[in-house]
Amino acid sequence: MKKNAVNRGIQNVREKGSGVFREGAHMLPSVSLMIAEGVLKTVKDLKKPFVTIVNSYTTQIPGHAHLDQLGAILKKELEKQGVNVWYTNIGAAVCDGIAMGHFGMKYSLASRELIADQIETIIGAHPCDAWIGIGNCDKIVPAMYNAMVRVNIPAMYVSGGPMLAGKECTDLISVFEGVGKNSVGKMSTKKLESLTEYACPGYGSCAGMFTANSMNCLGEALGFALPGNGTIPATRRVAGKKRQYELNPKRIDLFKQAAKKIIQLLKKDVRPLDILTKDSIDNAFILDMAMGGSTNTVLHILALAHEAGIKYNLKRLNQLAKTTANVVKIAPSRLEIHVEDVHRVGGMGAILRSVYDGGKTHLKLKAKTIYGTLGNYVLKSRKPDGYVLRSVRNAFSKEGGLAILFGNIARNGSVVKTSGVDLDMMTFSGPARIFESQEDALQGILKGKVKDGDVVVIRYEGPKGGPGMQEMLSPTAAIRGADIKAALITDGRFSGGTRGLCIGHVAPEAAAGGEIGVLKNGDIIEIDVAKKKLNVKLSAAEIKRRKSKMKPFKSKVRGGWLKRYSVFVTSADTGAVLKDSI
């Protein structure tokens, strides 16, 4: 556990907070500027604690486009609590859906580091006594969790909430898969354009259990967010309107609760490193497996453990999976069920109660959270409804919805979302169809180069190789939409919206000399999800011979932030953290 601060400035924030500004007359110029900006009215106000709101509001992401309204509510509620409120917006927030399918997606994972660094910068330069993060989507949420443990002053997180499903139970993945259907003549362009207009009806993080909603939900189990954080919809349906732009009163109430909770955390001096432990990480992964969340959660929770100085072995996930049933399937694994449906039957508490009542789980109910203990939440939650959420006796599968596969092309592991894999694909063997980038793979799929029985290999898309490990929803959705029975493996990663036999995070990655880099077209790839195996039918001697002939990796970018990122980033099995933070 990291008790030492990253630098003396952060140590001062931990020890003194806003007390830095009360150390003597030499700090009065700073106070004068606080009066100028309206945070303080008089010098006497300096006696009050400072709480900083860190908002990731932007109109470039549908999950964030309403966060200015929620941020204003939070600010007003905090001021009622009698504290000085600093309010800041941070940049570098990326919408994975909008960045998907072009070079911009390479910035997505890298943005996690930028956002955490921004928060460290803001609080290091403007010491406060507590802070609260407002976010919603993909890399922004884990970045805020990472910053919470790095700074380690009283803090919590509150999200903007999930998007409602569109007409006919549609969502963003419906559009991506519609592209695949359109490419093989199974959907007209007119129908695809119509689908595009109604699938995403309003504000919120995309409606299925994709990465954004997975991370928002995991915040409840980690103990960093209040119950309901991941499932209370961002908006509510308004009669007579096509799109739901009316904020959900229940989401507004959650923000009002958050204002009171952060003051309680401040008064009791409860800090993120008091909450985050191996037990709370286990709890988060158990929830993830029970609900079949995004594979990206593995990447982000490993990075969080690293940030906190907690050693967490990737093999632990397979141990947890053995005693964690997959009791709920949500889009994309079950297309008619969305996050709003999960909220209706009791949310994350109900899911955890289901697996806890099953009797074999490693769930730790005594784990500390910002709202008490995890047991305070779970034991008061509803029992399974039987349709959306099942009991362990009637689970979708006896083992959790994520698995870590190892083998001679994944000696440091790889990740598969088992809850999204059809039963007849749990074991699969076929010839490799090699592509050196996501773009080449997508074109190959759309042009009919991938056939039933193939194992599509997309490499040099890892953290270093991409760089940035761009999500690859387009090729997986194209395979699904075209109804091709093929597997896909990559050293890159998939969207939480991916379904099918898609194995990502293969480590070491090709750019780091990983064995995935020696594969050739026609090599037979063998996958056994139940046995947690991923192998190529080659001898150890042949793999070694091919590795000796691999050319040194050269980055695809020449300069800028991504060039620096590619130099310092590590492979997926470490959480894709940066070397200079090790």
DRENFI-808476 format. One line per 10 residues: number of its first residue (from 0); their letters; for each residue x, y, z of C-alpha. Coordinates in Angstrom, 1 decimal. Example, Ala and Ser with C-alpha at 12.3 -4.5 7.8 and 13.67 -1.06 7.14 Angstrom:
% DRENFI-808476
0) as) 12.3 -4.5 7.8 ~ 13.7 -1.1 7.1 .
***
This chain:
% DRENFI-808476
0) mkknavnrgi) 0.0 0.0 0.0 ~ 1.4 3.4 -1.0 ~ 1.5 5.6 2.1 ~ 4.2 7.9 0.7 ~ 3.0 10.7 -1.5 ~ 4.3 11.1 -5.1 ~ 6.0 14.3 -4.2 ~ 6.4 16.8 -1.3 ~ 3.6 19.0 -2.7 ~ 1.0 16.2 -2.5 .
10) qnvrekgsgv) 2.3 15.3 0.9 ~ 1.6 18.9 2.0 ~ -1.9 18.6 0.6 ~ -2.4 15.4 2.5 ~ -1.1 16.9 5.8 ~ -2.3 20.5 5.6 ~ -4.9 20.8 2.9 ~ -6.1 24.4 2.6 ~ -4.2 25.1 5.8 ~ -1.4 26.0 3.4 .
20) fregahmlps) -3.2 29.4 2.9 ~ -3.5 30.0 6.6 ~ 0.2 29.8 7.4 ~ 0.9 33.5 7.6 ~ 0.6 36.9 6.0 ~ 2.8 35.9 3.1 ~ -0.2 33.9 1.8 ~ -2.6 36.8 1.7 ~ -1.9 37.6 -2.0 ~ -3.3 34.1 -2.8 .
30) vslmiaegvl) -6.3 34.9 -0.6 ~ -6.8 38.2 -2.5 ~ -7.1 36.2 -5.7 ~ -9.6 33.8 -4.2 ~ -11.7 36.9 -3.3 ~ -11.3 38.1 -6.9 ~ -12.6 34.8 -8.3 ~ -15.6 34.8 -5.9 ~ -14.6 31.7 -3.9 ~ -14.1 33.8 -0.8 .
40) ktvkdlkkpf) -16.1 36.9 0.2 ~ -13.8 38.0 3.0 ~ -10.5 36.9 4.6 ~ -12.6 35.4 7.4 ~ -14.0 32.8 5.0 ~ -10.5 31.3 4.8 ~ -11.3 29.5 8.1 ~ -13.8 27.3 6.2 ~ -12.7 24.0 4.6 ~ -12.2 23.9 0.8 .
50) vtivnsyttq) -13.9 21.3 -1.3 ~ -12.9 21.1 -5.0 ~ -15.4 19.8 -7.7 ~ -13.5 18.3 -10.6 ~ -16.0 18.0 -13.5 ~ -15.3 16.4 -16.9 ~ -18.2 18.3 -18.6 ~ -17.9 18.4 -22.4 ~ -20.5 18.5 -25.2 ~ -18.2 16.0 -27.1 .
60) ipghahldql) -19.5 13.1 -25.1 ~ -23.2 12.3 -24.7 ~ -22.5 10.9 -21.2 ~ -20.9 14.2 -20.2 ~ -23.1 16.8 -22.1 ~ -25.3 17.3 -19.0 ~ -22.6 17.3 -16.4 ~ -22.6 21.1 -16.3 ~ -26.2 21.0 -15.0 ~ -25.4 18.4 -12.4 .
70) gailkkelek) -22.2 20.2 -11.4 ~ -24.1 23.4 -10.7 ~ -26.5 21.5 -8.5 ~ -23.6 19.9 -6.6 ~ -21.9 23.3 -6.1 ~ -25.0 24.8 -4.8 ~ -25.5 21.9 -2.3 ~ -21.9 22.1 -1.1 ~ -22.2 25.8 -0.5 ~ -25.2 25.1 1.7 .
80) qgvnvwytni) -22.9 22.9 3.8 ~ -20.8 26.0 4.7 ~ -17.6 25.2 2.8 ~ -15.6 27.1 0.2 ~ -16.1 25.5 -3.2 ~ -13.6 25.4 -6.0 ~ -15.1 24.2 -9.3 ~ -12.9 23.2 -12.2 ~ -13.4 21.4 -15.5 ~ -10.8 19.1 -16.9 .
90) gaavcdgiam) -9.9 18.3 -20.5 ~ -8.7 15.3 -22.5 ~ -12.1 13.5 -22.1 ~ -12.6 11.2 -25.2 ~ -15.8 9.7 -26.4 ~ -14.8 6.2 -27.5 ~ -17.8 5.9 -29.7 ~ -17.0 9.0 -31.6 ~ -13.3 8.3 -31.7 ~ -13.9 4.7 -32.8 .
100) ghfgmkysla) -12.8 3.6 -36.3 ~ -10.2 6.3 -37.0 ~ -6.8 7.3 -35.7 ~ -8.4 9.3 -32.8 ~ -9.1 6.2 -30.9 ~ -5.4 5.8 -30.1 ~ -5.8 8.8 -27.8 ~ -8.5 7.1 -25.7 ~ -6.5 4.9 -23.3 ~ -3.7 7.4 -23.1 .
110) sreliadqie) -6.2 10.0 -21.9 ~ -6.6 8.1 -18.6 ~ -3.0 9.1 -17.7 ~ -3.6 12.7 -18.8 ~ -6.7 13.1 -16.8 ~ -5.2 11.7 -13.6 ~ -2.2 13.9 -14.1 ~ -4.5 17.0 -14.5 ~ -6.2 16.2 -11.2 ~ -2.9 15.8 -9.4 .
120) tiigahpcda) -1.8 19.1 -11.0 ~ -5.0 21.0 -10.0 ~ -5.0 19.8 -6.4 ~ -1.3 20.1 -6.0 ~ -1.3 23.7 -7.2 ~ -4.6 24.6 -5.3 ~ -4.5 22.6 -2.1 ~ -8.0 21.7 -0.8 ~ -9.3 19.5 2.0 ~ -11.5 17.2 0.0 .
130) wigigncdki) -12.6 16.8 -3.6 ~ -15.4 15.1 -5.6 ~ -15.1 13.9 -9.2 ~ -17.9 14.1 -11.7 ~ -17.5 11.9 -14.8 ~ -19.3 9.2 -16.7 ~ -17.4 7.5 -19.5 ~ -14.6 5.1 -20.3 ~ -11.2 6.5 -19.3 ~ -12.5 9.4 -17.3 .
140) vpamynamvr) -13.9 7.2 -14.5 ~ -10.8 5.1 -13.9 ~ -8.6 8.2 -14.2 ~ -10.6 9.8 -11.3 ~ -10.3 6.6 -9.3 ~ -6.5 6.6 -9.9 ~ -6.3 10.3 -8.9 ~ -8.2 9.6 -5.7 ~ -5.7 7.1 -4.4 ~ -2.7 9.1 -5.7 .
150) vnipamyvsg) -3.7 12.3 -3.9 ~ -5.3 10.5 -1.0 ~ -7.3 13.2 0.7 ~ -11.1 12.7 1.4 ~ -12.7 12.1 -2.0 ~ -15.5 10.4 -3.8 ~ -16.9 10.0 -7.3 ~ -20.3 10.5 -8.7 ~ -21.4 9.8 -12.3 ~ -23.8 11.3 -14.7 .
160) gpmlagkect) -25.7 8.0 -15.2 ~ -26.4 5.6 -18.0 ~ -28.3 6.5 -21.2 ~ -31.8 5.0 -21.7 ~ -32.2 2.4 -24.4 ~ -33.5 3.6 -27.8 ~ -36.7 2.5 -29.6 ~ -37.0 -1.3 -30.1 ~ -34.4 -2.0 -27.3 ~ -31.6 -0.5 -29.4 .
170) dlisvfegvg) -28.3 1.2 -28.4 ~ -25.0 2.2 -29.9 ~ -24.0 -1.4 -30.6 ~ -27.1 -1.8 -32.7 ~ -25.7 0.8 -35.0 ~ -22.2 -0.7 -35.2 ~ -23.7 -4.2 -35.9 ~ -26.0 -2.5 -38.4 ~ -22.9 -1.5 -40.4 ~ -22.0 -5.1 -40.6 .
180) knsvgkmstk) -25.5 -6.1 -41.8 ~ -25.4 -3.3 -44.3 ~ -22.1 -4.5 -45.7 ~ -23.6 -7.9 -46.6 ~ -27.0 -6.6 -47.8 ~ -28.9 -7.6 -44.7 ~ -29.9 -4.0 -43.8 ~ -30.7 -1.2 -46.2 ~ -28.8 2.1 -46.0 ~ -32.1 3.9 -45.3 .
190) kleslteyac) -32.9 1.5 -42.4 ~ -29.4 2.0 -41.0 ~ -29.7 5.7 -41.1 ~ -33.1 5.5 -39.4 ~ -31.5 3.3 -36.7 ~ -28.7 5.8 -36.3 ~ -31.3 8.5 -35.4 ~ -33.1 6.7 -32.6 ~ -30.7 4.2 -31.1 ~ -29.1 6.7 -28.7 .
200) pgygscagmf) -32.0 8.8 -27.4 ~ -30.4 11.2 -25.0 ~ -27.8 12.0 -22.4 ~ -25.9 9.4 -20.5 ~ -23.2 6.7 -20.9 ~ -24.2 4.2 -23.6 ~ -27.1 2.1 -22.4 ~ -25.5 -1.4 -22.2 ~ -22.9 -2.8 -19.8 ~ -20.1 -1.4 -21.8 .
210) tansmnclge) -16.9 0.0 -20.2 ~ -18.3 3.3 -18.9 ~ -21.2 1.7 -17.1 ~ -19.1 -1.2 -15.9 ~ -16.6 1.2 -14.3 ~ -19.4 3.4 -12.8 ~ -21.0 0.2 -11.3 ~ -17.7 -1.1 -10.0 ~ -17.2 2.2 -8.1 ~ -20.0 1.1 -5.8 .
220) algfalpgng) -18.2 -2.2 -5.0 ~ -14.8 -0.6 -4.7 ~ -16.4 1.8 -2.2 ~ -15.7 5.0 -4.0 ~ -19.3 5.9 -5.0 ~ -22.7 5.8 -3.6 ~ -25.3 3.0 -4.2 ~ -27.1 3.7 -7.5 ~ -24.1 5.5 -9.0 ~ -23.9 3.1 -11.9 .
230) tipatrrvag) -27.5 2.4 -12.6 ~ -29.8 5.4 -12.0 ~ -30.5 6.6 -15.5 ~ -29.3 10.1 -16.5 ~ -32.7 11.1 -17.9 ~ -36.3 10.1 -17.8 ~ -38.7 9.6 -20.6 ~ -40.9 12.6 -21.4 ~ -44.2 12.0 -23.1 ~ -44.5 13.2 -26.6 .
240) kkrqyelnpk) -40.7 13.7 -27.1 ~ -38.4 11.6 -29.3 ~ -35.4 12.4 -27.1 ~ -35.1 12.4 -23.3 ~ -33.4 15.7 -22.3 ~ -35.1 15.9 -19.0 ~ -32.7 15.1 -16.2 ~ -33.8 12.2 -13.9 ~ -34.8 13.6 -10.5 ~ -33.3 10.5 -8.9 .
250) ridlfkqaak) -30.0 11.3 -10.5 ~ -30.3 14.8 -9.1 ~ -31.0 13.4 -5.7 ~ -27.9 11.3 -5.9 ~ -25.8 14.5 -6.4 ~ -27.5 16.1 -3.4 ~ -26.6 13.0 -1.3 ~ -23.0 13.3 -2.6 ~ -22.7 16.9 -1.3 ~ -23.6 15.7 2.2 .
260) kiiqllkkdv) -21.4 12.6 2.0 ~ -18.2 14.4 1.0 ~ -18.6 16.6 4.1 ~ -19.0 13.5 6.2 ~ -15.9 12.0 4.7 ~ -14.0 15.3 5.4 ~ -15.1 15.4 9.0 ~ -14.2 11.8 9.7 ~ -11.0 12.0 7.6 ~ -11.9 9.0 5.5 .
270) rpldiltkds) -9.4 8.7 2.6 ~ -9.3 6.5 -0.5 ~ -6.4 4.4 0.7 ~ -8.5 3.6 3.8 ~ -11.0 2.1 1.5 ~ -9.0 0.5 -1.3 ~ -7.6 -3.0 -0.3 ~ -7.2 -6.4 -1.9 ~ -10.6 -7.2 -0.5 ~ -12.3 -4.3 -2.2 .
280) idnafildma) -10.6 -5.1 -5.5 ~ -11.8 -8.7 -5.1 ~ -15.3 -7.3 -4.5 ~ -15.1 -5.2 -7.7 ~ -14.0 -8.2 -9.8 ~ -16.7 -10.4 -8.3 ~ -19.3 -7.8 -9.3 ~ -17.8 -7.6 -12.7 ~ -18.0 -11.4 -13.2 ~ -21.5 -11.6 -11.8 .
290) mggstntvlh) -22.7 -9.1 -14.3 ~ -20.4 -9.9 -17.2 ~ -18.9 -6.5 -17.5 ~ -16.4 -5.1 -19.9 ~ -13.0 -6.7 -20.3 ~ -11.5 -3.2 -20.0 ~ -12.3 -3.2 -16.3 ~ -9.4 -5.7 -15.9 ~ -7.1 -3.1 -17.4 ~ -8.3 -0.3 -15.3 .
300) ilalaheagi) -8.6 -2.1 -11.9 ~ -5.0 -3.5 -12.4 ~ -3.9 0.1 -13.0 ~ -5.7 1.2 -9.9 ~ -4.1 -1.5 -7.8 ~ -0.7 -0.3 -9.1 ~ -1.5 3.3 -8.3 ~ -2.3 2.3 -4.8 ~ 0.8 0.1 -4.4 ~ -1.3 -3.1 -4.1 .
310) kynlkrlnql) 0.2 -6.2 -5.7 ~ -2.6 -8.1 -7.5 ~ -2.0 -11.2 -9.5 ~ -4.0 -11.5 -12.7 ~ -4.4 -15.3 -12.0 ~ -6.6 -14.3 -9.0 ~ -9.4 -13.5 -11.4 ~ -9.7 -17.2 -12.5 ~ -9.9 -18.1 -8.8 ~ -12.7 -15.6 -8.2 .
320) akttanvvki) -14.6 -16.8 -11.3 ~ -14.8 -20.4 -10.0 ~ -17.0 -19.2 -7.1 ~ -18.9 -16.4 -8.8 ~ -21.9 -17.2 -11.0 ~ -22.8 -15.0 -13.9 ~ -26.3 -14.1 -12.7 ~ -27.2 -11.3 -15.0 ~ -26.6 -10.6 -18.7 ~ -26.9 -7.1 -20.1 .
330) apsrleihve) -26.5 -5.7 -23.6 ~ -24.5 -6.6 -25.6 ~ -24.6 -10.1 -24.1 ~ -28.5 -10.0 -23.8 ~ -29.8 -7.4 -26.3 ~ -33.2 -6.8 -24.6 ~ -31.7 -5.9 -21.2 ~ -30.1 -2.6 -20.5 ~ -28.7 -0.8 -17.4 ~ -32.1 0.8 -16.7 .
340) dvhrvggmga) -33.6 -2.7 -16.4 ~ -30.9 -3.6 -13.9 ~ -31.7 -0.5 -11.8 ~ -35.3 -1.4 -11.8 ~ -34.6 -4.8 -10.2 ~ -32.3 -3.5 -7.5 ~ -29.0 -2.5 -9.2 ~ -25.6 -3.5 -8.0 ~ -26.7 -4.4 -4.5 ~ -29.2 -6.9 -5.8 .
350) ilrsvydggk) -26.5 -8.5 -8.0 ~ -24.1 -8.9 -5.2 ~ -26.8 -10.2 -2.9 ~ -27.6 -12.9 -5.4 ~ -24.0 -14.2 -5.6 ~ -23.6 -13.8 -1.8 ~ -26.8 -15.7 -1.0 ~ -25.3 -18.4 -3.3 ~ -22.9 -19.2 -0.5 ~ -19.6 -19.8 -2.2 .
360) thlklkakti) -18.4 -16.3 -3.2 ~ -15.3 -14.6 -1.9 ~ -17.3 -11.4 -1.4 ~ -16.1 -9.4 1.6 ~ -19.0 -7.7 3.2 ~ -16.9 -6.1 5.9 ~ -15.0 -4.0 3.3 ~ -15.1 -0.3 4.1 ~ -16.8 2.1 1.7 ~ -17.8 5.7 1.6 .
370) ygtlgnyvlk) -21.3 4.7 2.7 ~ -20.3 2.3 5.5 ~ -19.5 -1.3 4.7 ~ -20.4 -3.2 1.6 ~ -22.7 -5.3 3.7 ~ -24.7 -2.2 4.7 ~ -25.6 -2.1 1.0 ~ -25.8 -5.7 -0.1 ~ -27.8 -7.2 2.8 ~ -30.5 -4.6 2.4 .
380) srkpdgyvlr) -30.8 -5.1 -1.3 ~ -33.5 -6.9 -3.1 ~ -33.5 -10.6 -4.0 ~ -33.4 -11.7 -7.7 ~ -36.5 -11.0 -9.8 ~ -35.8 -14.2 -11.8 ~ -35.9 -12.6 -15.2 ~ -33.4 -9.8 -15.4 ~ -31.4 -11.0 -12.4 ~ -31.2 -14.7 -11.6 .
390) svrnafskeg) -30.3 -16.6 -8.5 ~ -27.1 -18.6 -8.3 ~ -29.2 -21.8 -8.7 ~ -30.5 -20.6 -12.0 ~ -27.4 -18.6 -13.2 ~ -26.5 -18.1 -16.8 ~ -23.3 -19.9 -16.0 ~ -21.7 -21.3 -12.8 ~ -18.5 -19.3 -13.4 ~ -18.1 -15.6 -13.7 .
400) glailfgnia) -18.4 -13.6 -17.0 ~ -14.7 -12.9 -17.4 ~ -11.7 -15.3 -17.8 ~ -8.0 -15.0 -18.1 ~ -6.5 -17.3 -20.7 ~ -2.8 -18.3 -20.8 ~ -0.7 -20.1 -23.4 ~ 2.2 -20.0 -25.7 ~ 1.0 -16.8 -27.4 ~ -0.3 -15.3 -24.1 .
410) rngsvvktsg) 2.3 -16.2 -21.5 ~ 1.4 -13.2 -19.4 ~ -2.3 -13.6 -20.0 ~ -5.2 -12.5 -22.1 ~ -8.8 -11.6 -21.3 ~ -12.2 -12.8 -22.7 ~ -15.7 -11.8 -21.8 ~ -17.2 -15.3 -21.3 ~ -20.7 -14.0 -20.8 ~ -20.7 -12.7 -24.4 .
420) vdldmmtfsg) -19.5 -16.0 -25.9 ~ -21.9 -18.5 -27.5 ~ -21.8 -21.9 -25.9 ~ -20.8 -23.6 -29.1 ~ -17.8 -21.3 -29.4 ~ -16.3 -22.0 -26.0 ~ -13.8 -24.3 -27.6 ~ -12.5 -23.2 -31.1 ~ -9.7 -24.1 -33.4 ~ -8.9 -22.6 -36.8 .
430) parifesqed) -6.3 -21.0 -39.1 ~ -4.9 -17.6 -38.3 ~ -5.9 -14.7 -40.5 ~ -3.3 -12.0 -39.7 ~ -3.9 -8.3 -39.8 ~ -1.3 -5.7 -38.6 ~ -3.9 -3.1 -37.6 ~ -7.5 -2.6 -36.8 ~ -8.1 -0.7 -40.0 ~ -6.7 -3.5 -42.1 .
440) alqgilkgkv) -8.8 -6.0 -40.2 ~ -12.0 -4.0 -40.7 ~ -11.4 -3.7 -44.4 ~ -10.6 -7.4 -44.7 ~ -13.8 -8.3 -42.9 ~ -16.0 -6.0 -45.0 ~ -14.4 -7.2 -48.2 ~ -15.1 -10.9 -47.3 ~ -11.5 -12.0 -46.6 ~ -12.6 -13.6 -43.2 .
450) kdgdvvviry) -14.5 -16.8 -43.4 ~ -16.3 -19.2 -41.0 ~ -13.7 -21.1 -38.9 ~ -11.0 -18.4 -39.1 ~ -9.2 -16.9 -36.1 ~ -8.7 -13.3 -36.9 ~ -5.4 -12.0 -35.4 ~ -5.0 -8.2 -35.0 ~ -1.6 -7.3 -33.6 ~ 0.5 -4.2 -33.0 .
460) egpkggpgmq) -2.5 -2.6 -31.4 ~ -1.4 -2.9 -27.8 ~ -0.5 0.0 -25.5 ~ 2.9 0.5 -27.1 ~ 2.2 -0.9 -30.6 ~ -1.0 1.1 -31.4 ~ 0.0 3.2 -29.6 ~ -2.8 3.6 -27.2 ~ -4.5 0.2 -27.4 ~ -7.5 1.5 -29.4 .
470) emlsptaair) -10.8 -0.2 -28.8 ~ -11.9 -2.4 -31.7 ~ -15.7 -2.5 -31.8 ~ -15.9 -2.0 -35.5 ~ -14.3 -5.3 -36.6 ~ -16.0 -7.3 -33.9 ~ -19.4 -5.8 -34.7 ~ -18.7 -6.3 -38.4 ~ -18.1 -10.0 -37.8 ~ -21.2 -10.3 -35.8 .
480) gadikaalit) -23.3 -8.3 -38.2 ~ -22.2 -10.3 -41.1 ~ -22.9 -13.5 -39.2 ~ -19.4 -14.9 -39.6 ~ -18.5 -17.7 -37.2 ~ -15.0 -16.6 -36.4 ~ -12.8 -16.0 -33.3 ~ -10.7 -12.9 -32.8 ~ -7.5 -12.4 -30.8 ~ -5.5 -9.3 -30.3 .
490) dgrfsggtrg) -2.9 -7.5 -28.2 ~ -5.3 -4.6 -28.3 ~ -8.6 -4.3 -26.6 ~ -12.3 -4.4 -27.3 ~ -15.2 -2.1 -26.4 ~ -17.4 -3.2 -23.6 ~ -20.0 -3.4 -26.3 ~ -18.2 -6.4 -27.9 ~ -19.8 -9.8 -28.0 ~ -18.5 -13.1 -29.4 .
500) lcighvapea) -15.3 -15.1 -29.0 ~ -13.1 -12.1 -28.8 ~ -9.9 -12.4 -26.8 ~ -8.0 -9.2 -26.0 ~ -5.1 -7.8 -23.9 ~ -2.7 -10.6 -25.2 ~ 0.5 -10.0 -23.3 ~ 3.3 -9.4 -23.9 ~ 2.1 -7.4 -26.9 ~ 3.8 -7.8 -30.3 .
510) aaggeigvlk) 5.5 -4.4 -30.0 ~ 7.2 -5.7 -26.8 ~ 8.4 -8.9 -28.4 ~ 5.4 -11.0 -27.5 ~ 4.7 -14.3 -29.2 ~ 1.6 -13.0 -31.0 ~ 4.1 -11.2 -33.2 ~ 5.5 -14.4 -34.7 ~ 2.1 -15.8 -35.9 ~ 1.7 -16.4 -39.7 .
520) ngdiieidva) -1.4 -16.8 -41.8 ~ -2.6 -20.4 -41.6 ~ -1.1 -21.2 -38.2 ~ -3.7 -23.2 -36.2 ~ -4.9 -21.3 -33.1 ~ -6.5 -23.4 -30.4 ~ -8.8 -21.7 -27.8 ~ -10.4 -23.4 -24.8 ~ -12.2 -20.9 -22.7 ~ -13.2 -23.5 -20.0 .
530) kkklnvklsa) -9.6 -24.6 -19.5 ~ -8.3 -21.0 -19.8 ~ -6.0 -21.9 -22.7 ~ -4.9 -19.9 -25.8 ~ -2.2 -21.6 -27.9 ~ -0.8 -21.9 -31.4 ~ 0.1 -25.4 -32.7 ~ 3.8 -24.7 -33.0 ~ 6.7 -26.2 -31.2 ~ 8.7 -24.2 -28.6 .
540) aeikrrkskm) 11.7 -24.4 -30.9 ~ 9.8 -23.0 -33.9 ~ 8.4 -20.1 -31.8 ~ 11.9 -19.4 -30.6 ~ 13.3 -19.5 -34.2 ~ 10.6 -17.1 -35.4 ~ 11.2 -14.7 -32.4 ~ 14.9 -14.5 -33.3 ~ 13.9 -13.1 -36.7 ~ 11.5 -10.5 -35.4 .
550) kpfkskvrgg) 12.5 -7.0 -36.4 ~ 12.8 -4.3 -33.6 ~ 9.5 -2.4 -33.2 ~ 9.3 1.1 -34.6 ~ 6.5 3.4 -33.3 ~ 3.8 4.4 -35.7 ~ 3.9 8.0 -34.5 ~ 6.8 10.4 -34.8 ~ 6.1 13.0 -32.1 ~ 3.6 14.6 -29.7 .
560) wlkrysvfvt) 2.0 13.1 -26.7 ~ 1.4 9.7 -28.3 ~ 5.1 9.3 -29.1 ~ 6.0 9.9 -25.4 ~ 3.3 7.6 -24.3 ~ 4.5 4.7 -26.6 ~ 8.0 5.0 -25.0 ~ 6.8 4.8 -21.4 ~ 3.7 2.6 -21.5 ~ 3.8 -1.1 -20.4 .
570) sadtgavlkd) 1.8 -4.1 -21.6 ~ -1.9 -4.8 -20.7 ~ -1.1 -7.3 -17.9 ~ 0.3 -4.4 -15.8 ~ -2.8 -2.3 -16.5 ~ -0.9 -0.4 -19.2 ~ 0.6 2.0 -16.7 ~ 3.5 4.2 -17.5 ~ 7.1 3.2 -16.6 ~ 7.9 6.4 -15.0 .
580) si) 5.3 5.7 -12.3 ~ 6.7 2.3 -11.4 .
***
